[in-house]
Amino acid sequence: MDPNSTTEDVTLAEEKPSTSFNKMEDEKKADPENGIENKGFEDEAPPEYIPPTPPTTQLSPVGESSGPTEKSPGKVESNEETTDRMTWDNQWEFLFSCISMSVGLGNVWRFPVTAYENGGGAFLIPYFIVLIFIGRPIYFLELCLGQFTSYSQVQVWKCVPFFKGVGFGTMVAALCVLTYYCSILALAVYYFIMSFQKNLPWAHCNENWAGEGNCNGSVLLLNGSIPEMYFQVEVLKEYDNIDDGIGPPDWKLTLCLVASWLLIYFTIMKGVKSSGKVAYFTAIFPYVVLFILLIRGVTLPGAWNGIKYFIEPKWEKLYEPGVWYAAVTQCFFSLNTGFGSIIMFSSYNPFHHNIYRDSLVVSFMDTFTSLLAGFTIFAILGNLAHELGDVDVETVVKSGSGLAFIVYPDALAKMDWVPQLFAVLFFGMLFTLGVGSASADAGAIASIFCDRYPVLKRWMVSGVICLFGCAVGLIYVTPGGQWMLDLVDFYGGGFVIYTMCTLEMVGVAWCYGLYKFINDMEFMLGIKLGWYWKICWGALIPIFLVILLVYSLYTDGSLQYNDMDYPVSATVCGWIIAVTALICFPVGGLHAMYKSSNITWMEKLKGTFLPKYDWGPRNLKKREEWKEFISQADQRTFFERLRDKSGL
């Protein structure tokens, strides 16, 4: 039975006056007296919608009964949504929220160094190719999934119930990344506060944290640069080896961590009604700071040497597979695909909102920000190399936290005009960038539970998530925290996200059906998507991501931190984190089979690859219009069309 071509019976109850009291009654999520029971989205028919019952001789999609057709009494208002759902106050809040989510720390401290290490200006060629044919199509697909269904990343898989575990897998990955992401925000808060001192603390050697005999005036003689010693000894109190354990949390960083999570909580506690307002600031302020730093940076001695190092192409790098792998990694990390936050944001849009335009704007702004940050960072690094005695820029370049909390503070401290001002701006910008992305990921996790259990209060769910994230985040503000951060990032972040994005594309394009999805988007957007989207979604992206996964597993050696290998016990711990996320996919599929009403296991399996009875637009009136639209559309798959053309 094809649920997309079935005409649904909708029972209309008695008309009631439109009063506030009746509206409150309709908004109740569980009312035993009226026969409505909240059982979760797995086996729950919407209160207003009576699903059809297929004949016993046909497979039943998950959630449908297989008995005789029978109308059940129920109170239905076909023009209302199955459950109330908040929406953005205006389209600008959605656009700024998407920009704030995508434009994050990855653009400022990750892209410049990644580009430099993988061919400089030549890296832009594979990056733009990956952005056009991989990143932007995945970003647009996630926007479409959220807006079409008005659900978060788990419930959108009503189209293919077997794949609902993909949504839970992305939730686990997002939670892993979110916990350590906020520890970086804690460091930004700490440096932001320290920047208000009369003398920047990392600008002069202090024997209290550098060690007696290591200082000669303001010059550090041993163990490295002053900012590096300040970061590792004074701020992190870092252990030399992970075998020493992780140690107790630092109380100063703990307070900064709590402050970061409190701000995130107040940002997401009311959903998009609160986060949308914050997005105006988190999306605009970083650009103001970047332009100020760029103008100041290009006027410093040696700045153009740094910019030259950034854009000078190394064409031979294009033949290395690792460069293309780095381009995909950067694109995923930058656009924030695979974390569920894109689906969550678009699920609060009006049904016919023009997300095609928004996807173009966000992808352009993301790339523009990466280039802007690259010129800004390397202009200041060029000045740092000049101040150190005209050394090569490559000698001062570090990646990740080393760039943000060692190299850049060193460069700021050497500015001759109010270095405190630029330090405040820079670390304030880092914190703002991080809050935008972290709030989106935390909000996506909260939406999963609020969509599944509508009786839950948003502020309460958000509080539990933030409390849990803050408690786990204490691991990263310990002396062994940076060791744990790299471990969780490697196993719980990148690898899992690649896998889930691959499954996401396979589930939509190959299992639900590419042409079905194209028809759905034509109904929602009013435009027929062309061959570019069909090729990218149907073939290019799934195949390329599978190759990428194989390559990453084959080439990734043992994980290192500070040129030291992790012990076997740490590697085992990392794989446990990865498996916890990856196992969500088969477990979700088995659960969908268990909930199926079909008789044999093979019928249950086939049924989980059919859309659920309530798949489609959340608004019941739109759903009926959609069913009428697709009943007249060509719903054949690519292989069925090929078979019909060949006459087989």
N, C-alpha and C positions, 0 to 999 in steps of 0.2 A: 504493500500500500504506500502510495506516495503522499505524504502529508501535505506537500506543497500544492497538490492539485485537488485536494478534498475540500468540498464546500462544508464549512463548519456550521453547526446549529447553535444559535445563540438565543437563549431564553430570556425574555424581557420580563422583569418583575413589575409590580405596580408602580406607577409614577408617584413620586413624592414631591412635595413642595421643596424648592431649593432654599433651605434654611441652614443657618450655621449649625443648629443641633444635628440635623440630618447629615450634614457634611462631616461632622465629628464622628457620627456613627459609622459612616462609610469608610472613614480613615482607620478604623480599628483593625489591627492586624490579626487578632485572634478573638473570636466571639463564639463560645460554645453554644449559647442560646440560639444563635442563627445557623448553627451547623457548620461554622467555619473554624477549621483547626489549623494552626501553623505547624507544619511538619518539616519545614525546610524545602529548598527548591527541588530536591531530588524527586519527590513523589507528590508534590503539591500542585493541584490545579488552581489557577487564579480564582479568587472568590466570584468574579463576575462571569467567568468563562467556563462553559461546560464542554469538555473535550469530546470529540466523536469516538465511538468505539468501533474498531475495525472488525471485519469478519474473522471467524476463528481459523480460516484457511490461510490467512496472510500473516506475515510477520508484523509484530507490534513494535513501534518505536518505544524507547524507554519511557515509562510513566503511563502508558495506555493499557487498558485492560484488554483481554482477548475474548471476552464473553459476548453475548448478543448485544446488539445496539439498543441503548436505552437512554432516555432523557432523564436526567436527574433534576429535581427541583432545586432552584437556587435563585439568589437575588443578583441580577446582572444589569449593569448599565454599560452598554456597548461603547459609549463615547468616552468613558473614563479609563484611566490607566489601571492596571491590576493593583498597583500600590503607588502611593504618592511618592514622587521623587523630585528633589529640589533641582533647580536649573540655574545656570549662570544669570546674573542680573543683566548682563549685556555681552555682546560678542567680543568686546575688547578685553574683558576679564579672562575669557577663555584663551584668546590669542596671547595675552601677556603671561598667563600661567604656563602655556606651552613653551614660550620663549624662556621663561624663568626656569622651567624644568630641564630643558635641553641644554641651555647655556649654563654650564656649571664649572666645577673645578677642572674637569677634563680639558676644557678649552684653554684655560690659563696656564696650568702647569704641566699638562700632559701632551697637548698637541705640539707646542713649539719644540720640545726635546725629541718627541717621536719623529717629527719632520726632519729635524737636524740629523738624527741618527740613521735615517733611512733614505738619504739622498738629497736632503735640503729641498731646493726648489723642484727637483725631479720627483720628489715624493707627492707633490700636488697632483701629478698625473694619475697614479693609481688611486689616490684618495678621492679625486673627483669622479673617476670611473666607478668606484665602489659606492660613492654617495648616490650617483644617478641610478645605478642598476641594482643596488642592494639596499642601501640605507633608506633612501626616500620611499621606495615601494613598500618596505616593511612598515615604515612609519605611517604611511597613508593607509595601509591595510588595518593596522591597529586602530587608527582613528575611525575607520569605517565600521569595524566590529563593534566598538563601543557605542557609536551614535545610532547604528541600526537597531541594536537590541536594548539600549539604555540600561545595560548591566555592566558589572565589573568583569575581571578577567577569568573568573571561574564560570559564571553563569552564561557567558557568551557561547560556551561550548554546548549549549542545547542543540546546536546544529549537528554536532557529532559527539554524543555523550561519552563515547569511549575516550575522548581526548580531554575530558575535564581535569584530569590530573596535571595537564600542562599548566593550567591556571594556578594550581596549588604549588607546582614546582617553581614557577616564577615568583610566587609569594615567598617561598623559603629563600630563594636567591636574593630577592629584594630585602628581606629581613637581615640576611648576612651582611650585605653591602651597607645597609642602613646603620647597623650597629657600629661598624668601624668608621663610616663616613662622618658620623657625629663626633667621633673622637678627634678627627681632623678639625672639625669646627671648634672643639674645645681648645686645641692648640692655637687656632686663629684668634679666639677670644683672649687667650692668655697673652699672646704677642700684641694684640690690640691694646690691652690694658697697660702693658709694659711700655708701649710707645708714647705714653703721656709723660714719661719721666723727663727730667731736664736733660739728662744724658742717656742715650739709648744703652741699655745694659749689655748688649752684645757688641758694642763699639769699642769697649776697653777691656783689657784683660783683668780678671779678678782672681787672686790667689785662693779665695774661698772656694771657688769651684774649678779653677784650672789646676790647682795644686801648687804647693810651695816650690819655688825655684823655676817654675815654668814661665813666669812673666818677667818682662824687662820693660818697664813703663807701660805702654799700651800695646806692645808687640808680644805675641805668643811665640815662644821659641820652640816648644815641643808639642807633639801630639796633634798638630793640625791648626786650622784657622780659629780665630776667636769665636765667630758665630757658630762654627761646628761644635766646639767644646761647650759653648753655652747651651746649645740645643740638646746635646747628648748627655751632658753631665748635670747642668743646672735644671733644665726643663724636664727631660725624660728620666734622668738618673738611670740611664740605660745599662743593662747587664751586658757583659762581653759575649755571653753565649747563652743560647736558649736552654742548655743543660742546667743552668743555674736556677731555672724556674721563671715564674713571671713576677713574683714579689707582690707587695701590697700596693694598692692604688695611691697615687700622689694626691694629697688633699687639695692642693691648688687646682690641679687639672680636673679633679673630681667636681669641684664647685663650678668650673667652667663648663664641664660636661652637663651638669644638672641645668645650668642656665640655658644651654643650647637646646636641650630637650624641652624645657619649659616654653621656650619661644616656638618650637615646632608644635607643641601641644596647642597653644593658643592660636596657632595658624590654622590647624586642621579641625579643631573641636566642633566647629559648626559646618564642616564640609566646605563646599565651594563658596558658600556665603561669606566665610571668613578668609579662606585662602585666596579668593579672587581679589579681595581688597589689598592683601599683602603683595600680590603679584605685581601691582603697579610699581612698587618700590624695588622689589627684588629683580625685576626685569630691566629697569631703567638705570638705577644707580651704578651698576658695574660699568656701563658704557661711559658714564660721566667720568668715573675714575680712570678707566683705560685711556680715554682721550687726554686727560690731564697728565697721566704718566707718560704717554707717548710724546706729547709736546715737550715735556721736560726731558725725556730720554734722548730725543734726537738732537737736542742742543748741547748734550754733554760730550766732552772729548772722547774719542774712540767709539762713539755710538754707531757710526756707519760701518766700522769694521765688524761689529757684532751683527748688524743687519745683513751684511755681505755673507757672513758665515751661515745665516739662516736661509737665505734664498739661493745661494750658489748651488747649481745642480750637480749632482754626481750621477750621470746617466747610466753608468754601469750597474747601479743599484737596482734598476728596473728589471733586471734579469734574475734577481734573487727572489725566490718564493716568500722568504721572510718579510720582505717589504710589503707585499700584497696582504700577507697575514696581518701585519701591523696596521695597514690601512683599514681593514675590516674591523679590527679590534678598536681602533680609534673612532671609527664611524659609529659602532654600536655604543661605545662608552659615551660618546658625545651626544648622540640623539636620544639616549636613554631608552632605546627599544628593548623589549624583552622583560621589562620590569613590571608591566601591568599599569603603570601610571598613565600612559597615553590612552589606553582603553578606558580607564577610569575617568579621565578628564572629558573625553568626548562623549561619554555616556550621559553627561548632564547637559548636552546640547539639545536644542530643538531638532526635531527629526529631519528637517530639510535644510539644516545649516550647511553653508558652503565650506566644508572641510578641505575640499580640493585646493581652494585658494590658500587656506591657512597652512596646509602642509608645505606649499611652495614658500610662503613667507618664513616659516620656522626653519626650514632647511637652509634657506639663504642666510638668515640671521645667524644660525649656528656656524656656518662656514665663515661668514664675515667676521664673527667674533674670534674664531680660532686664528685667522690671519692677523687680525688687529692685535691680539694678545701676543702672537709670535713676533711681530715687529717691535712691540713695546718691551717684551722681556729681553730680546736679544740686543736691543739698543742699550738697555741698562747693563746687560752683561758685557757688552763691548766696552762700556765705560769702566766697569770693574776690572777687566783685563788691562786696560790702559793705566788705571791707578796702581795696579800691582806690578807695574814695570814693563808694560807693553808685551805681556805674555799672550800666547794664543788663547782665543776665546774657548776652544775646546777644553782647556785646562780648568776652567771655572764652571763648566756646565755640569749640573747634576740633574737627576730625574726625580719625580715624585716629591715627597716631603723634603728631600734635600734641596730642591730648587726653591720651594716656598719658604722654608724655615732656616736655611743656611746661606745659600748663594744670594738670594734676593735681599734678606736683611743686611748682608755684608755690603751689597751695592748701595742700599739706602743709607747705611751708616757713613758711607764715604761721600755722600752728597754735601756740597758746601753751603747749601741754603736750606735751612729748616728741615733737616732730615726727619724730625718727628712728625711733621705734617704728612709727608709722603708715606711714612710707615703707617700712620693711622689710616690713611686712605687705602693703602694696599691691603692691610689685614682686615679692614672693614669691608672691602670689596670681596675678599676671599670668603668671609663669613656670610655675606649676602648671597654669593653664588651658591654656597653650600646649602643654605637654608631653603632656597628655591627647589633644588633637586631632592633634598631630604624630605621636605614637606610633601612633595608629590608622591614619593615612594611610601611614606607613612600613610598618606591619605588613601592610596590604592589598597593597602592591606586592610585599613578600616572599612573600606567599601565592600570588601569581600564578605565580612561578617554582617554588615548592615543590610546588604542585599539578601543574604541567606536567611537572616533572622531579623525581619523588619521591626520586631518589638524592641530590639536593643536600641538604646539611646546612643546617638553618635558621639556625644561628649564622653560617655562612659567607655565606649570601645576605644576611642582615641587615647584616653587616659591609660588604659591597660597596656596598649601597644607602646606608648611612650615610656611607661614605667618599666616594662620588660626590656625595651631597647636600652634604657639608661642603665639598668642593672647589668646587662650583658656587656655594655660599653665600658664598664669599669675595668674589664680585662685589658683594654687598650691604653689605659692611663697608668699602667704599672710599668716597672722597669723592663719587663719583657714584652711590653705591649706592641712594639713595632714588629717584633718577630711574629706575633700572633696576627697582626694586621695583614702582613704579606701572605701568610698562610691561608687565611680566610678569603682574601681577595683572589688568590690563585685558584683555590678549589671550590669555594662557594659562590664566586662571582662569574668570572669570564667563561670558564668551561661550561658551567650549568646554563648560562644565558645563551651561548651558542646552540646548545642542544635543544633548549626549549624553543628558540626561534625557528630552528629547523623543523621541529615537530609542529609548530604553529603553522608554518607554510604548507607542510604535508597535509595537515588536518583540513585546512580551508580549501586548498587548491585541488588536492587529489582525492580526499575522502568526501567532503561535503560537495565539491564540484565547482570547478573554476567558472563554468558558464552560469551556474546557478548564482554564484556570488556576484558575477558581473551583472546579471539581471536584477538582483537585489539592490545593487548600487545604482543602477539606472532608475529604479523606482524611487530611491531615496534622494538622489542628487539631480535627477532630471537630465542626465547626460549619459551617453553610451561610451563606456571606457574602451579605448582602442587596443591595438596589438601590443603596444609597449607594455601595458599592464599585464596582458595575457602571457606574454613571453617571460616577463620578470617573475610573476607569481607562479605560473604553471610549470616552468622548466628551469630558468636560469638560477633563481635564488635557492630552491631546494637542492639542486645538484651542487651548486657552488658551496653551500653551507655544509653539505655532507663531506665534500672534499676538504673543506677547511677543518672540520672536526677530526678527520683522519690525519691530516697534516699536523694539527696541534698535538695529538696524542703521540705521533711518531717522532716529532722533533723536540718537544718539551723535555728537557733533561731534568736533573734534580733541582729542586727549588733552593735558592740561595738568598742570604741576606748578609750584607757587608762582606761578600766574597766567602762566606762560610756556608757549608751545606747543612740543611736541616737533618736532624736525626731521624731514624726510621719511625720512631714512635710519633713524631710530629707529622710525618707523611701519612701514616695510618690514620691519624686524627683528621687530616685534611680530606682523605678519601671517604671517611665516614660522613663528613659534612656534605661532600658532593653526592654520595649515594642517597643520603636523606632527601635531597631535593629531586634527584633523578628517579627514585623509586615511586615518587608521587604519580608518575605517568602510568605504570602498569597497575598500581593499586587503584587509581581512579577508574581505569578501564574495567577491572574486575568488579569494583563496586557497582558500576553502571550495569554490568551483566547480571549481578545479583539482584538489582532492582527491577530488571526486565521481567515482564509477565509471560514471556514466551516459555515453551515447554523444554525443549532440548537445549543443550549448551551451545550448539551451533546456531540455532535460531536466536538465542540470547546474544551471541557475539554479533551476528548480522544486524540484529535490532539496535545495537549500540552505535552502529554506523549510519542509522537513519535519524533525521531530525526529530526532536521531541514534539509532542502534541502542541506545546505552547511556544515553539520556536517562531521567531518573527519579531516585528515591531512590538514594543511593550504596550503601546496604546492600542486598544482593541479596535477602534475605528480604523486606524492606520493598518492594522493587521488584516482586517477584512478587505481593505482596498488593495493591499499587497497581494493577498491570495487571488483576488480577481485579476490583478496585473500579471502575475506569473502563470496563471492558468492559460493565458493567451501567448505566453512567451515560449521560445524553444528551450526546453530544459535538458536536452541531450548533453551527455558528457563529450569530451573531446574524442574519446575512443569510439563512442557510439556514432558520432558524426563521421568519423573516418570509416567505420564499418559500413554505414549507409551509403557513403559516396563510392566505396569500392564494390558495392553490390553483394557483399558476402552475407 
